[in-house]
Amino acid sequence: MKKPCITLAIAAALITVPVFANPQQTDPNMPGMAGMHEAKPADVQSVGVVKAIDPAKGTVTLQHEAIAAIGWPAMTMPFKVAPPDLLTHVKVGDKVQFTFHQASTGSTVTSMTIQP
């Protein structure tokens, strides 16, 4: 009398078990899942000094403090500005508190308030 090959039966059962490369992967077509894994732009606040204003390009150059929330060191850099009329409320040399919207396409200042 022959004994059944248990190892072969277990191996056959394992082959039919679905294997997922990424167990965290979800079906984007499931209800309520649309956009769940897309990176969300962040609004960030900082303080800086206005170094240049370019109304034609719609930019302001700010020398800003380190921004720990996003891991940026202190630096001087240009930002797009929206709405453009924000540029009419500041001048070179003003210390400002500003909010910017960070996205993969760049950072856009959305508010600036002159600080004393």
Buried (B, 14 or more C-beta within 10 A) or exposed (E): EEEEEEEEEEEEEEEEEEEEEEEEEEEEEEEEEEEEEEEEEEEBEBBBBBBEBEEEEBBBBBBBBEBEEEEBEEEEBBBBBEEEEBBEEBEEEBBBEBBBBBEEEEBBBBBBEEEE
